[in-house]
Amino acid sequence: MVGVDYLAGERRTAEFDVAAMKIVWAGSRRAFEISDRISKLVASDPALSKDGRTEMARKELFKNTLRKASYAWKQIIELRLTEEEALMLRFYIDEPAFTDLHWGMFIPAIKGSGTEEQQKKWLTLAYKMQIIGCYAQTELGHGSNVRGLETTATFDPQTDEFVIHSPTLTSSKWWPGGLGKVSTHAIVYARLITEGKDHGVHGFIVQLRSLEDHKPLAGITIGDIGTKFGNGAYNTMDNGVLRFDHVRIPRDQMLMRVSQVTREGKYVKSDIPRQLLYGTMVLVRQSMVRDASYALSRAVCIATRYSAVRRQFGSQNGGQETQVINYKTQQSRLFPLLASTYAFRFVGEWLKWLYTDVTQKLQAGDFSTLPEVHACTAGMKSLTTTATADGIEECRKLCGGHGYLCSSGLPELFAAYVPACTYEGDNTVLLLQVARFLMKSVSRLGSGKLQAVGTIAYMGRIEQLMQCHCNVQQAKDWLKPSTVLEAFEARAVRMSVSCAKNISKFTNPEEGFAELTADLAEAAVAHCQLIVVSNLSRNCSKTFQGRG
């Protein structure tokens, strides 16, 4: 009856979230205990109710989000919650808000790119929410192509200031969450120009609104970009537009961990390698893979409950009809999504290890794994977010007409999650970055300039895998992790090698790459799916050994 009750009403509380999250959150007993305690705290608090959210007008919806965010912050202070507990509290409130960007992007950017002095000054304010920040990178004219950003930051040696300016309509900052109504500050990415030379895109801390009356400062045009897709969903977030008209900021508000501009206007690189900034990127993408498992688990939980309760056809002699979950067609669509939820959980855990590993290597001056790490995190973000968005929609279909109701929770879940396929890198663009890494790897392996290790270890057996033939005789053979793994390895190798051979037929390799992007994207997906299966295979093997 739980499934019927849930689909019939709008009691989208954390009681449901606990059931869905048990399979993805509890990496340890302590983590689960904290998660369970915080979820019950949210579920039992009327101030954090989700009732009627999908029926609210945009203005009312946003005010409700502000109220909840303010209330949550008071709870964090009064209950003296740890950083981990505060994160879980925001998670179970389950409402996109400006705080997501403040804690998830603004603060990490300062921690990753700011000097010790800058961190001491700005993080002290940010941690106390005395300033609220957002991450202003994307522009109206450029998203994935960060190098094409048009906003400028020109150094004026006469005043020791940078002049931030939006020279064109397309240079308007567009989409940053928290920007439209709330943020007082932003990490603004702009082209650094000093002594007449363009040094590329750098980050700057820019105050946007007065801390006295919250009005935009002189030279700043700012606002909300309007209603987004879906009822409720991401409309709780104040995504904004931002333009600068020769706005001046002090020189020391340039994020200067890896490069600085001197008082005289000289551009100087620090002793800290720029590659260290990759650690933050790995962390952000790891969190997106983790969030994919959370979102998909919720959709699968709803669809599984519905499938168990819903009965249709098959009644004989006046008896009960057949549970929908017993139909093979329902199982063939639902169970792979359930498996994917677990698989993404394992990959998320592995990416935690990867983040720790790459951070340690970067600090030791070892940058050898960066190309692989970049390709891996880009690919995992693309694969998991695409699969999750598609999976949520499939779960809606699995619930029949009831899945189309906002009260099912699925339409809003889809609308709130699907932007993940675009932000932090368009998924197709990311796949092509993976493909470029694979083509370089195949070429360098062939010339003996690269060792087949890490996520491309399977390429060390190219000749064997190119000749590999499946020896599966019966269905139960597919229960062996090694058999499944070899099949995915063979497919990934063959697709990458095929693309490399086809590119080699072109006089200009870049022309060949552009012509074969569809095939290259498929090869990248095959490689990324292999990474998921490899992690799943290792976990399955450990389980079988433990039972041995």
C-alpha positions as CSV (number, residue, x, y, z in Angstrom):
1,M,0.0,0.0,0.0
2,V,3.0,2.3,0.3
3,G,3.2,2.6,-3.5
4,V,-0.5,3.5,-3.9
5,D,-0.4,6.0,-1.0
6,Y,2.7,7.7,-2.5
7,L,1.4,8.0,-6.0
8,A,-2.0,9.2,-4.7
9,G,-0.6,12.1,-2.7
10,E,2.1,14.7,-2.5
11,R,3.8,13.6,0.7
12,R,7.2,13.7,-0.9
13,T,9.1,13.5,2.4
14,A,12.5,12.2,3.4
15,E,10.8,8.9,4.6
16,F,10.7,8.0,0.9
17,D,14.2,9.3,0.4
18,V,15.6,7.0,3.1
19,A,14.2,3.9,1.3
20,A,15.7,5.1,-2.0
21,M,19.0,6.2,-0.6
22,K,19.9,3.1,1.5
23,I,21.4,1.5,-1.6
24,V,23.6,4.5,-2.4
25,W,24.5,6.6,0.6
26,A,25.7,4.3,3.4
27,G,29.4,3.8,2.5
28,S,29.9,3.1,6.2
29,R,27.8,2.4,9.3
30,R,28.5,5.9,10.6
31,A,27.5,7.6,7.3
32,F,24.2,5.7,7.2
33,E,23.5,6.6,10.8
34,I,24.0,10.3,10.1
35,S,22.0,10.0,6.9
36,D,19.1,8.3,8.7
37,R,19.1,10.8,11.6
38,I,19.1,13.9,9.3
39,S,16.5,12.4,7.0
40,K,14.1,11.9,9.9
41,L,14.8,15.4,11.1
42,V,13.7,16.7,7.7
43,A,10.7,14.4,7.4
44,S,9.4,15.4,10.8
45,D,9.7,19.1,10.3
46,P,6.6,20.8,8.8
47,A,8.7,23.8,7.8
48,L,10.5,21.7,5.3
49,S,7.4,20.1,3.7
50,K,7.3,19.7,0.0
51,D,3.5,19.7,-0.3
52,G,2.1,21.7,-3.1
53,R,5.4,22.7,-4.6
54,T,4.5,21.8,-8.2
55,E,1.4,24.0,-8.0
56,M,3.2,27.2,-6.8
57,A,3.6,30.2,-9.1
58,R,7.3,31.0,-9.8
59,K,7.4,34.0,-7.4
60,E,5.7,32.1,-4.6
61,L,8.0,29.1,-5.3
62,F,11.2,31.2,-5.0
63,K,10.0,32.8,-1.8
64,N,9.4,29.4,-0.3
65,T,12.9,28.3,-1.3
66,L,14.4,31.4,0.4
67,R,12.4,30.6,3.5
68,K,13.6,27.0,3.6
69,A,17.2,28.0,2.9
70,S,17.1,30.5,5.8
71,Y,15.5,28.0,8.1
72,A,18.0,25.3,7.2
73,W,20.9,27.7,8.0
74,K,19.4,28.4,11.4
75,Q,19.0,24.7,12.0
76,I,22.7,24.1,11.1
77,I,23.8,26.7,13.6
78,E,21.4,25.9,16.4
79,L,22.0,22.1,16.2
80,R,25.7,22.6,15.6
81,L,25.7,20.3,12.6
82,T,29.1,19.2,11.1
83,E,29.9,20.0,7.5
84,E,28.9,16.4,6.5
85,E,25.6,16.7,8.4
86,A,24.9,20.1,6.8
87,L,25.5,18.6,3.4
88,M,23.0,15.9,4.1
89,L,20.4,18.3,5.5
90,R,20.5,20.3,2.2
91,F,20.3,17.1,0.3
92,Y,17.2,15.8,2.0
93,I,15.5,19.2,1.8
94,D,15.6,18.3,-1.9
95,E,15.1,21.7,-3.5
96,P,17.6,23.4,-5.9
97,A,18.7,26.7,-4.2
98,F,21.3,29.4,-4.3
99,T,23.1,27.6,-1.5
100,D,24.0,24.8,-3.9
101,L,26.3,27.1,-5.9
102,H,27.6,28.9,-2.8
103,W,28.8,25.7,-1.2
104,G,29.3,23.6,-4.3
105,M,31.1,26.1,-6.7
106,F,31.9,29.5,-5.1
107,I,33.8,28.2,-2.0
108,P,35.6,25.3,-3.9
109,A,36.8,27.8,-6.5
110,I,38.3,30.1,-3.8
111,K,39.9,27.1,-2.1
112,G,41.3,25.7,-5.3
113,S,42.5,28.9,-7.0
114,G,42.9,31.5,-4.2
115,T,46.1,32.2,-2.3
116,E,46.3,31.6,1.5
117,E,45.6,35.2,2.1
118,Q,42.6,35.3,-0.2
119,Q,41.2,32.1,1.4
120,K,41.6,33.6,4.8
121,K,39.8,36.7,3.8
122,W,37.0,35.4,1.7
123,L,36.3,31.9,3.1
124,T,35.9,33.4,6.6
125,L,33.0,35.4,5.2
126,A,31.6,32.7,3.0
127,Y,31.5,30.0,5.6
128,K,29.5,32.3,7.9
129,M,27.1,33.2,5.0
130,Q,28.1,36.9,5.5
131,I,28.5,36.9,1.7
132,I,26.7,34.7,-0.7
133,G,28.6,33.6,-3.9
134,C,27.9,32.2,-7.3
135,Y,30.0,30.9,-10.2
136,A,29.8,33.2,-13.2
137,Q,31.5,31.5,-16.1
138,T,29.0,30.6,-18.8
139,E,28.0,33.4,-21.2
140,L,25.2,33.9,-23.6
141,G,27.5,33.2,-26.5
142,H,29.8,30.6,-25.0
143,G,29.3,27.6,-22.7
144,S,31.4,24.6,-23.3
145,N,34.0,26.7,-25.1
146,V,35.5,28.4,-22.1
147,R,38.4,29.8,-24.2
148,G,35.9,31.7,-26.2
149,L,34.6,33.8,-23.3
150,E,34.4,37.5,-24.1
151,T,34.1,39.2,-20.7
152,T,37.4,41.2,-20.2
153,A,39.4,42.1,-17.1
154,T,41.8,44.8,-18.1
155,F,44.5,45.9,-15.6
156,D,44.8,49.7,-14.9
157,P,48.3,50.3,-13.4
158,Q,47.3,53.9,-12.6
159,T,44.8,52.8,-10.0
160,D,46.0,49.2,-9.3
161,E,42.6,47.9,-10.4
162,F,41.1,45.5,-12.9
163,V,38.3,46.9,-15.1
164,I,35.7,44.2,-15.7
165,H,33.6,44.8,-18.8
166,S,31.0,43.1,-21.0
167,P,32.0,44.3,-24.5
168,T,29.1,42.5,-26.4
169,L,25.6,41.2,-25.9
170,T,26.9,37.6,-26.1
171,S,29.5,38.3,-23.4
172,S,26.6,38.6,-20.8
173,K,27.0,36.0,-18.1
174,W,24.0,33.7,-18.5
175,W,22.7,30.8,-16.3
176,P,24.7,31.1,-13.0
177,G,22.5,29.7,-10.2
178,G,22.0,32.1,-7.3
179,L,22.9,35.1,-9.5
180,G,19.4,36.3,-10.4
181,K,18.2,37.5,-7.0
182,V,20.5,36.4,-4.1
183,S,24.2,36.4,-4.6
184,T,26.3,39.3,-3.3
185,H,29.5,38.1,-4.9
186,A,30.6,36.0,-7.8
187,I,33.7,34.2,-9.2
188,V,33.7,35.9,-12.6
189,Y,35.7,34.3,-15.4
190,A,37.1,36.9,-17.8
191,R,40.0,37.4,-20.2
192,L,42.9,38.9,-18.4
193,I,44.5,41.8,-20.3
194,T,47.5,43.7,-19.1
195,E,50.1,45.7,-21.0
196,G,48.0,45.2,-24.1
197,K,48.3,41.4,-24.1
198,D,45.5,38.8,-23.6
199,H,46.6,36.1,-21.1
200,G,43.4,34.0,-21.4
201,V,40.6,33.3,-19.0
202,H,41.2,33.8,-15.3
203,G,38.9,34.0,-12.2
204,F,38.1,37.2,-10.3
205,I,36.1,37.8,-7.1
206,V,33.6,40.5,-7.8
207,Q,31.1,42.1,-5.5
208,L,27.7,42.4,-7.3
209,R,25.3,43.8,-4.7
210,S,25.5,46.1,-1.7
211,L,25.8,44.4,1.7
212,E,23.6,47.3,3.1
213,D,20.5,47.3,0.9
214,H,21.3,44.4,-1.6
215,K,21.0,46.7,-4.6
216,P,23.2,46.1,-7.6
217,L,26.5,48.1,-7.5
218,A,27.3,50.8,-10.0
219,G,28.0,49.5,-13.5
220,I,26.3,46.2,-12.9
221,T,23.1,45.0,-14.7
222,I,21.7,41.9,-13.1
223,G,18.5,39.9,-13.1
224,D,16.7,36.5,-13.3
225,I,16.5,34.8,-16.7
226,G,13.0,33.5,-16.2
227,T,11.0,30.3,-15.8
228,K,12.7,27.0,-16.7
229,F,11.4,23.6,-17.8
230,G,8.9,21.8,-15.6
231,N,6.6,22.5,-12.6
232,G,8.6,23.3,-9.5
233,A,11.9,21.5,-10.3
234,Y,14.7,24.0,-11.1
235,N,12.4,27.0,-10.9
236,T,13.4,27.2,-7.3
237,M,16.8,28.4,-8.5
238,D,17.4,32.0,-9.5
239,N,19.5,31.5,-12.6
240,G,20.6,34.9,-13.7
241,V,22.0,37.2,-16.3
242,L,24.9,39.6,-15.6
243,R,26.6,42.5,-17.5
244,F,29.5,44.7,-16.5
245,D,30.0,48.3,-17.6
246,H,33.6,49.1,-16.7
247,V,33.4,47.8,-13.2
248,R,36.5,48.3,-11.1
249,I,37.9,45.9,-8.6
250,P,41.1,45.8,-6.6
251,R,44.0,43.9,-8.1
252,D,44.1,41.4,-5.2
253,Q,40.6,40.2,-6.1
254,M,42.1,38.2,-9.0
255,L,42.4,34.6,-7.9
256,M,46.2,34.4,-7.7
257,R,47.2,30.9,-6.6
258,V,48.8,29.9,-9.9
259,S,49.4,33.3,-11.6
260,Q,49.5,37.0,-10.6
261,V,49.6,40.5,-11.9
262,T,52.2,42.7,-10.2
263,R,51.6,46.3,-9.1
264,E,53.4,47.4,-12.3
265,G,51.1,45.2,-14.5
266,K,53.5,42.3,-15.2
267,Y,51.9,38.9,-15.6
268,V,53.7,36.4,-13.5
269,K,53.2,32.6,-13.1
270,S,53.7,31.3,-9.6
271,D,55.7,28.3,-8.6
272,I,52.4,26.4,-8.1
273,P,51.6,24.4,-11.3
274,R,48.4,25.3,-13.0
275,Q,47.6,21.6,-13.1
276,L,46.8,21.6,-9.4
277,L,43.5,23.2,-10.3
278,Y,42.4,19.9,-11.9
279,G,41.8,18.5,-8.4
280,T,38.7,20.7,-8.0
281,M,37.4,19.6,-11.4
282,V,37.7,15.9,-10.4
283,L,35.9,16.6,-7.1
284,V,33.0,18.4,-8.8
285,R,32.6,15.6,-11.4
286,Q,32.8,12.9,-8.8
287,S,29.9,14.6,-7.0
288,M,27.9,14.6,-10.2
289,V,28.4,10.9,-10.6
290,R,27.3,10.4,-7.0
291,D,24.3,12.6,-7.6
292,A,23.4,10.5,-10.7
293,S,23.2,7.4,-8.5
294,Y,21.0,9.2,-6.0
295,A,18.6,10.6,-8.6
296,L,18.3,7.3,-10.5
297,S,17.7,5.3,-7.3
298,R,14.8,7.6,-6.4
299,A,13.2,7.0,-9.8
300,V,13.8,3.3,-9.6
301,C,12.3,3.1,-6.1
302,I,9.1,4.8,-7.3
303,A,8.8,2.6,-10.4
304,T,9.6,-0.6,-8.5
305,R,7.0,0.1,-5.8
306,Y,4.4,1.0,-8.4
307,S,5.2,-2.2,-10.4
308,A,4.8,-4.3,-7.2
309,V,1.4,-2.7,-6.3
310,R,-0.1,-2.2,-9.7
311,R,-2.1,-5.2,-11.2
312,Q,-3.2,-5.5,-14.8
313,F,-4.7,-8.4,-16.9
314,G,-4.3,-12.1,-16.2
315,S,-7.3,-12.5,-13.9
316,Q,-8.7,-16.0,-13.9
317,N,-12.0,-17.1,-12.3
318,G,-12.4,-13.8,-10.6
319,G,-9.0,-13.9,-8.9
320,Q,-6.5,-11.0,-8.7
321,E,-4.9,-9.6,-11.8
322,T,-1.2,-10.1,-12.3
323,Q,1.3,-7.8,-10.6
324,V,2.9,-5.6,-13.3
325,I,6.4,-6.4,-12.0
326,N,5.9,-10.1,-13.0
327,Y,5.8,-9.2,-16.7
328,K,9.1,-9.9,-18.4
329,T,8.7,-6.7,-20.5
330,Q,8.5,-4.7,-17.2
331,Q,11.5,-6.5,-15.7
332,S,13.6,-6.1,-18.8
333,R,13.1,-2.3,-18.7
334,L,13.2,-1.8,-14.9
335,F,15.9,-4.2,-13.6
336,P,18.8,-2.8,-15.8
337,L,18.0,0.6,-14.3
338,L,18.2,-0.9,-10.8
339,A,21.6,-2.4,-11.7
340,S,22.8,0.9,-13.1
341,T,22.0,2.6,-9.8
342,Y,24.4,0.2,-8.0
343,A,27.0,0.5,-10.8
344,F,27.0,4.3,-10.6
345,R,27.4,4.0,-6.8
346,F,30.5,1.9,-7.2
347,V,32.0,4.2,-9.8
348,G,31.3,7.2,-7.5
349,E,33.2,5.5,-4.7
350,W,36.1,4.7,-7.1
351,L,36.2,8.4,-8.2
352,K,36.6,9.4,-4.6
353,W,39.8,7.3,-4.5
354,L,40.8,8.8,-7.9
355,Y,40.4,12.3,-6.5
356,T,42.6,11.4,-3.5
357,D,45.2,9.7,-5.7
358,V,45.4,12.5,-8.3
359,T,45.6,15.2,-5.5
360,Q,48.5,13.4,-3.9
361,K,50.3,13.1,-7.3
362,L,49.7,16.7,-8.2
363,Q,51.1,17.9,-4.9
364,A,54.2,15.7,-5.5
365,G,54.7,17.3,-8.9
366,D,53.5,14.2,-10.8
367,F,51.2,15.2,-13.7
368,S,51.6,12.0,-15.7
369,T,48.0,10.8,-15.0
370,L,46.3,14.1,-15.8
371,P,45.2,13.3,-19.4
372,E,43.7,10.0,-18.2
373,V,42.0,11.6,-15.2
374,H,40.5,14.3,-17.3
375,A,39.2,11.8,-19.9
376,C,37.9,9.5,-17.2
377,T,36.0,12.2,-15.2
378,A,34.6,13.8,-18.4
379,G,33.4,10.5,-19.6
380,M,31.9,9.4,-16.3
381,K,30.0,12.7,-16.0
382,S,28.6,12.3,-19.5
383,L,27.7,8.7,-19.3
384,T,26.0,8.7,-15.9
385,T,24.1,11.9,-16.3
386,T,22.8,10.9,-19.7
387,A,21.8,7.4,-18.4
388,T,20.2,8.9,-15.4
389,A,18.1,11.4,-17.3
390,D,17.0,8.7,-19.7
391,G,16.4,6.3,-16.8
392,I,14.1,8.7,-14.9
393,E,12.0,9.2,-18.1
394,E,11.9,5.4,-18.6
395,C,10.7,5.0,-15.0
396,R,7.9,7.5,-15.7
397,K,6.8,5.3,-18.6
398,L,7.0,2.2,-16.4
399,C,4.4,3.8,-14.1
400,G,1.9,4.2,-17.0
401,G,-0.4,7.2,-16.9
402,H,0.1,7.6,-13.2
403,G,3.8,8.4,-13.8
404,Y,2.7,11.5,-15.7
405,L,1.2,13.0,-12.6
406,C,3.2,15.5,-10.7
407,S,2.2,13.6,-7.5
408,S,4.2,10.6,-8.7
409,G,7.3,12.7,-8.2
410,L,8.8,11.6,-11.5
411,P,8.0,14.7,-13.7
412,E,9.6,17.1,-11.2
413,L,12.6,14.7,-10.6
414,F,13.2,14.6,-14.4
415,A,12.9,18.4,-14.8
416,A,15.2,19.1,-11.9
417,Y,17.8,16.5,-13.0
418,V,18.0,16.9,-16.8
419,P,20.1,20.1,-16.7
420,A,23.0,18.0,-15.4
421,C,23.4,16.8,-19.0
422,T,24.4,20.3,-20.0
423,Y,26.1,22.1,-17.0
424,E,29.7,21.3,-16.2
425,G,30.2,20.4,-19.8
426,D,27.8,19.4,-22.6
427,N,27.7,15.6,-22.6
428,T,28.5,15.2,-26.3
429,V,31.4,17.7,-26.1
430,L,32.8,15.7,-23.1
431,L,32.5,12.4,-25.0
432,L,34.6,13.9,-27.8
433,Q,37.3,14.9,-25.3
434,V,37.3,11.3,-24.2
435,A,37.6,10.2,-27.8
436,R,40.5,12.5,-28.4
437,F,42.3,10.9,-25.5
438,L,41.5,7.4,-26.9
439,M,42.9,8.3,-30.3
440,K,46.1,9.6,-28.8
441,S,46.4,6.5,-26.7
442,V,46.0,4.1,-29.6
443,S,48.6,6.1,-31.6
444,R,51.1,6.3,-28.8
445,L,50.6,2.6,-27.8
446,G,51.3,1.6,-31.3
447,S,54.6,3.6,-31.4
448,G,55.7,2.3,-27.9
449,K,55.5,5.8,-26.4
450,L,52.8,4.9,-23.8
451,Q,52.2,2.2,-21.3
452,A,48.8,0.6,-21.1
453,V,47.9,1.3,-17.5
454,G,45.0,2.5,-15.5
455,T,41.7,2.8,-17.4
456,I,43.4,1.9,-20.7
457,A,45.2,-1.2,-19.3
458,Y,43.0,-3.3,-21.6
459,M,44.6,-1.7,-24.6
460,G,47.8,-3.6,-23.8
461,R,46.0,-6.6,-25.1
462,I,44.8,-5.1,-28.4
463,E,45.9,-8.0,-30.6
464,Q,44.3,-10.6,-28.3
465,L,41.0,-8.6,-28.0
466,M,40.8,-7.9,-31.7
467,Q,40.8,-11.7,-32.3
468,C,38.6,-12.5,-29.3
469,H,35.5,-14.6,-29.9
470,C,32.8,-15.1,-27.3
471,N,32.7,-18.6,-26.0
472,V,29.5,-18.3,-24.0
473,Q,27.5,-21.5,-24.4
474,Q,24.5,-20.8,-22.2
475,A,22.8,-17.9,-20.4
476,K,24.4,-18.7,-17.0
477,D,27.8,-18.1,-18.5
478,W,27.0,-14.4,-18.4
479,L,26.9,-14.5,-14.7
480,K,30.7,-14.7,-14.6
481,P,32.1,-11.2,-14.2
482,S,35.2,-12.1,-16.2
483,T,33.1,-13.1,-19.2
484,V,31.2,-9.8,-19.2
485,L,34.3,-7.8,-18.7
486,E,36.1,-9.4,-21.7
487,A,33.1,-8.7,-23.9
488,F,33.2,-5.0,-23.0
489,E,37.0,-4.8,-23.4
490,A,36.8,-6.4,-26.9
491,R,34.0,-4.0,-28.0
492,A,35.9,-0.9,-26.6
493,V,39.2,-1.9,-28.3
494,R,37.6,-2.6,-31.7
495,M,35.6,0.6,-31.8
496,S,38.7,2.7,-30.8
497,V,41.0,1.0,-33.3
498,S,38.4,1.3,-36.0
499,C,38.1,5.0,-35.5
500,A,41.9,5.4,-35.4
501,K,42.3,3.6,-38.7
502,N,39.6,5.7,-40.4
503,I,41.2,8.9,-39.2
504,S,44.5,7.8,-40.5
505,K,43.0,7.7,-44.0
506,F,42.6,11.5,-43.9
507,T,45.5,13.8,-44.9
508,N,44.6,16.1,-42.1
509,P,43.8,14.2,-38.9
510,E,41.7,17.1,-37.5
511,E,39.5,16.9,-40.6
512,G,39.2,13.2,-40.1
513,F,38.2,13.7,-36.4
514,A,35.6,16.3,-37.4
515,E,34.2,13.9,-40.0
516,L,34.0,10.9,-37.7
517,T,32.6,12.6,-34.5
518,A,29.5,10.3,-34.4
519,D,31.6,7.2,-34.5
520,L,34.1,8.7,-32.0
521,A,31.3,9.5,-29.5
522,E,30.2,5.9,-29.7
523,A,33.7,4.7,-29.1
524,A,34.0,7.0,-26.1
525,V,30.7,5.6,-24.7
526,A,32.0,2.1,-25.1
527,H,35.2,3.0,-23.2
528,C,33.2,4.7,-20.4
529,Q,30.8,1.7,-20.1
530,L,33.9,-0.5,-19.7
531,I,35.1,1.6,-16.8
532,V,31.7,1.1,-15.1
533,V,31.7,-2.6,-15.8
534,S,35.3,-2.9,-14.5
535,N,34.4,-1.3,-11.2
536,L,31.3,-3.5,-10.9
537,S,33.3,-6.6,-11.8
538,R,35.8,-5.9,-9.1
539,N,33.1,-5.5,-6.5
540,C,31.3,-8.6,-7.7
541,S,34.5,-10.6,-7.5
542,K,35.1,-9.5,-4.0
543,T,31.6,-10.5,-3.1
544,F,32.0,-14.0,-4.6
545,Q,35.3,-14.4,-2.9
546,G,33.8,-13.4,0.4
547,R,31.2,-16.2,0.0
548,G,33.8,-18.7,-1.1
